[in-house]
Amino acid sequence: MPSLDPAVAAVRLAVRTALATSTGEHVVVALSGGADSLALTAATAFEAAKVDATVTAAVVDHGLQPGSDAVAQRAAEQARSLGADARVLTVQVDAQHPDGLEAAARDARYAALRDCAQQLGATVVLLGHTLDDQAETVLLGLSRGSGSTSLQGMAPERVDADGIRWLRPMLGLRRVTTRACCTASDLSPWDDPHNTEPRFARVRVRERVLPVLESELGPGIAEALARTAEQLREDAEAFEEMIHETIEDIVEHAEAGISVSVAALAANPAALRNRIIRLVVDSEFGVSLSRTQTLEVARLATDWSGQGPIDLPGCTAARTGGRIVFAAR
């Protein structure tokens, strides 16, 4: 018998590892028709039978390009030919989204995938992001000065408030591997024209920035960026445990909000102090503070000179006695 193509074997192994705890579950695979998601769908359809899992490929039609409906139907047909069920999900993309078209399409896509999973009773959604996507995400976060949260990139696994597990099995694989997997499996992926349009920042990173870095600094840049993201996620997980342990002792409910001990904030290292402030505000008021806003709040504890309340998104922060009180506006 002919040996299994190495690219096919690599993708199947990644999926097999991801599905190891999904015996008997319904699994949704996000399928665009591109090489990454098509390779993922093929491997999932093959591996799911081993754990008695049911597979549905969810194809999201964003309606942003002429003929997108035909592209979606073709992707669904390919999924069915691989032994998976398939659904085409048509969405409306908000052209006025404050963060641009890419963000609008992403929000619409994830909402549709979540709805599909809930309708099917699925608890697992597989996403086709690769190591190359991870490297691009880290570089984009670095260019925006977004801090360690953005530099962590995409997590291999995330569980949302509805209990759905969002898995990215192929974050350790290069894009060239998924394309080779499709070739070896006699699958014809769709090449999204948006993936070559330089008006999108991610395309410029992919087509211009990363090749220059590889040329000038040597090969392995993408892998190094992915390792950086992994290390930062490990650090963030450790910080998360420390923060929750600390918060139990220093946070109290206050009228119309919540308060934090000044002495405890001042005694903690800056990294932990700033994370506590951001987490408290996000948990209580559902807003994210910028670094500048976070540092201004921290000064209420570390550099107090009688300054008044600080206006923040959705709330105010003021020093009252030995506590910083966050109150709804």
C-alpha positions in Angstrom: 0.0 0.0 0.0 1.2 3.5 -0.8 2.5 5.5 2.3 0.4 8.3 3.6 1.4 11.7 2.4 3.3 13.6 5.2 1.1 16.7 4.9 -2.1 14.6 5.2 -0.6 12.8 8.1 0.3 16.0 9.9 -3.1 17.6 9.5 -4.9 14.4 10.7 -2.6 14.1 13.7 -3.4 17.7 14.7 -7.1 17.0 14.4 -6.9 13.7 16.2 -5.2 15.4 19.1 -7.9 18.1 19.2 -10.7 15.6 19.2 -9.2 13.3 21.8 -11.8 14.4 24.4 -14.8 14.7 22.0 -16.1 11.2 21.9 -19.7 11.0 20.7 -19.9 14.8 20.3 -21.2 16.9 17.4 -18.4 18.9 15.9 -18.8 22.0 13.7 -15.9 22.8 11.3 -15.7 26.4 9.9 -15.2 26.0 6.2 -14.5 28.8 3.8 -13.4 26.6 0.9 -9.8 27.8 1.2 -6.9 25.4 1.6 -6.6 25.7 5.4 -10.3 25.0 6.2 -10.6 22.4 3.4 -7.7 20.4 4.8 -9.2 20.8 8.3 -12.6 19.5 7.1 -11.0 16.5 5.3 -9.0 15.5 8.3 -12.0 16.0 10.7 -14.3 13.9 8.5 -11.6 11.2 8.6 -10.8 11.4 12.3 -14.3 11.9 13.7 -15.3 8.3 12.9 -12.7 7.1 15.4 -14.3 8.9 18.3 -17.9 8.4 17.1 -18.3 12.2 16.5 -20.7 13.8 14.0 -19.3 16.5 11.7 -21.0 19.5 10.2 -19.1 21.9 7.9 -20.5 25.4 8.4 -19.8 27.6 5.3 -20.4 31.3 5.9 -21.4 33.3 2.9 -20.5 36.9 3.7 -22.0 38.2 0.5 -19.0 40.6 0.0 -18.1 39.4 -3.5 -20.0 38.6 -6.7 -20.6 34.8 -6.9 -20.0 34.3 -3.2 -23.1 32.1 -3.0 -21.7 29.7 -5.6 -18.4 29.6 -3.8 -20.2 28.7 -0.6 -22.3 26.0 -2.3 -19.1 24.4 -3.9 -17.4 24.3 -0.5 -20.5 22.6 1.0 -20.5 20.0 -1.8 -16.8 19.3 -1.2 -17.5 18.8 2.5 -20.3 16.3 1.7 -18.1 14.4 -0.6 -15.7 14.0 2.3 -18.4 12.4 4.4 -19.4 15.5 6.5 -22.8 17.2 6.6 -22.7 20.8 5.5 -24.7 24.0 6.0 -24.4 27.3 4.2 -24.9 30.3 6.5 -25.7 33.6 4.9 -24.8 36.7 7.0 -25.2 40.4 6.7 -21.9 42.3 7.2 -22.0 45.7 8.8 -20.3 48.0 6.3 -20.3 50.8 8.9 -18.4 48.8 11.5 -16.1 51.1 13.5 -13.2 48.7 13.1 -13.5 48.2 9.4 -14.7 45.5 7.0 -12.4 42.7 8.2 -13.7 43.1 11.8 -17.3 43.3 10.6 -17.0 40.1 8.6 -15.2 38.3 11.5 -18.0 39.4 14.0 -20.7 38.2 11.6 -18.9 34.9 10.9 -18.4 34.0 14.6 -22.0 34.9 15.4 -23.2 32.6 12.6 -20.9 29.8 13.7 -22.1 30.1 17.3 -25.7 30.0 16.3 -25.1 27.0 14.1 -23.4 25.1 16.9 -26.2 25.9 19.3 -28.9 24.8 16.8 -27.1 21.5 16.3 -26.3 21.0 20.0 -22.6 21.0 19.1 -20.1 21.8 21.8 -17.0 22.0 19.6 -16.2 24.3 16.7 -12.9 23.8 14.8 -11.2 26.8 13.1 -8.6 26.5 10.4 -6.0 29.0 11.5 -2.4 28.0 11.0 1.0 29.0 12.3 1.2 31.6 9.6 -2.0 33.2 10.7 -0.6 33.2 14.3 2.6 35.0 13.2 0.6 37.6 11.3 -1.7 38.2 14.3 1.3 38.8 16.6 2.9 41.2 14.2 -0.3 43.2 13.8 -0.6 43.4 17.6 3.0 44.5 17.9 2.5 47.2 15.3 -0.5 48.6 17.1 1.2 48.6 20.5 -1.7 46.6 21.9 0.3 45.0 24.7 0.7 41.4 25.8 -2.9 40.5 25.3 -2.7 41.0 21.5 0.8 39.5 21.4 -0.6 36.3 22.8 -2.2 35.7 19.4 -4.9 33.2 19.0 -5.4 30.6 21.7 -5.5 26.9 20.7 -8.6 26.5 22.8 -11.2 28.9 24.1 -14.4 28.1 26.0 -17.1 30.8 25.6 -19.9 31.7 28.0 -22.2 29.2 26.3 -19.8 26.3 26.9 -18.8 26.0 23.3 -15.1 25.0 22.8 -13.4 26.9 20.0 -10.4 24.8 18.9 -7.6 25.7 16.5 -5.9 22.3 15.8 -3.5 23.6 13.1 -1.7 26.5 14.9 1.4 24.4 14.8 1.3 23.8 11.0 2.4 26.0 8.2 0.1 27.1 5.4 2.2 25.3 2.9 1.3 22.0 4.7 -2.4 22.6 4.4 -2.1 23.3 0.7 0.0 20.2 0.2 -2.6 18.2 2.1 -5.3 19.4 -0.3 -3.1 18.5 -3.3 -2.4 15.1 -2.0 -6.1 14.6 -1.2 -7.1 15.7 -4.7 -9.1 18.7 -3.3 -9.3 22.0 -5.1 -9.3 24.9 -2.7 -10.8 28.3 -3.4 -8.4 31.2 -3.4 -10.1 34.2 -1.8 -9.3 37.4 -3.8 -9.4 39.4 -0.6 -6.3 37.5 0.5 -4.3 39.4 -2.0 -5.8 42.9 -1.6 -3.2 45.2 -0.1 -5.9 47.5 1.4 -6.1 44.9 4.2 -3.4 45.2 6.9 -3.2 41.4 7.3 -2.5 41.0 3.6 0.3 43.6 3.7 1.9 41.7 6.6 1.6 38.4 4.8 2.8 39.6 1.4 5.3 42.3 2.3 6.4 42.5 5.9 7.0 38.8 6.7 8.9 38.1 3.5 11.2 41.1 4.2 11.8 39.9 7.8 12.6 36.4 6.5 15.0 37.9 3.9 16.8 40.3 6.2 16.8 38.3 9.5 16.8 34.8 8.2 14.3 32.0 8.1 12.1 30.9 11.0 10.5 34.3 11.8 7.0 32.9 11.7 7.9 30.1 14.0 9.6 32.6 16.4 6.6 34.8 16.5 4.3 31.8 17.2 6.6 30.7 20.1 6.5 34.2 21.5 2.7 34.1 21.5 2.7 30.7 23.2 5.1 32.0 25.9 3.0 35.1 26.5 -0.1 32.9 26.9 1.7 30.8 29.5 2.6 34.0 31.4 -0.9 35.4 31.1 -2.4 32.2 32.5 -0.1 32.4 35.5 -1.0 36.1 36.0 -4.6 35.2 35.7 -4.4 32.8 38.7 -2.5 35.4 40.8 -5.0 38.1 39.9 -8.0 36.2 41.0 -6.3 35.1 44.2 -5.4 38.7 44.9 -8.8 40.2 44.0 -10.6 38.1 46.6 -8.7 39.9 49.3 -8.6 43.5 48.0 -11.9 44.1 46.2 -15.2 45.0 47.8 -18.6 46.0 46.4 -19.4 49.7 46.7 -22.5 51.8 46.0 -23.1 51.8 42.2 -19.8 50.0 41.6 -16.8 48.4 43.1 -13.7 49.4 45.1 -10.1 48.3 45.4 -7.7 48.7 48.3 -5.1 51.5 47.6 -2.5 49.9 49.8 -2.8 46.5 48.1 -2.6 48.0 44.6 0.5 50.1 45.5 2.2 47.1 47.1 1.9 44.9 44.0 4.3 45.0 41.0 3.1 47.3 38.2 2.3 44.4 35.8 0.0 42.8 38.4 -1.5 46.1 39.5 -2.4 47.2 36.0 -4.0 43.8 35.2 -6.1 44.0 38.4 -7.4 47.4 37.4 -8.2 46.3 33.9 -9.9 43.1 35.1 -12.0 44.9 37.7 -13.3 47.5 35.3 -14.0 44.9 32.5 -15.7 42.5 34.9 -17.9 45.2 36.6 -18.7 47.5 33.6 -17.9 45.5 30.5 -15.4 47.9 29.1 -11.7 47.7 28.2 -9.3 50.3 29.4 -6.4 51.6 27.3 -2.9 51.6 28.8 -3.0 55.3 29.3 -6.3 55.1 31.2 -5.0 52.2 33.3 -1.9 54.1 34.3 -4.0 57.1 35.3 -6.0 55.0 37.6 -2.9 53.4 39.0 -1.5 56.8 39.9 -4.4 57.2 42.3 -2.6 54.5 44.4 1.0 55.1 43.6 1.3 58.9 42.9 -1.5 60.4 44.9 -1.5 64.3 45.0 -5.1 65.0 45.6 -6.3 64.5 41.9 -10.0 64.3 41.4 -12.1 61.6 39.8 -11.0 60.1 36.4 -13.6 59.7 33.7 -13.4 56.3 32.1 -15.5 54.5 29.5 -18.8 53.6 31.3 -17.5 54.6 34.8 -15.4 56.9 37.0 -12.5 56.1 39.3 -11.9 58.2 42.4 -9.8 57.8 45.5 -11.9 57.8 48.7 -9.9 57.3 51.8 -7.9 54.1 51.5 -9.8 52.8 48.5 -10.2 53.5 44.8 -13.9 53.5 44.0 -15.1 52.6 40.5 -18.7 53.9 40.0 -21.1 53.7 37.0 -21.6 57.0 35.2 
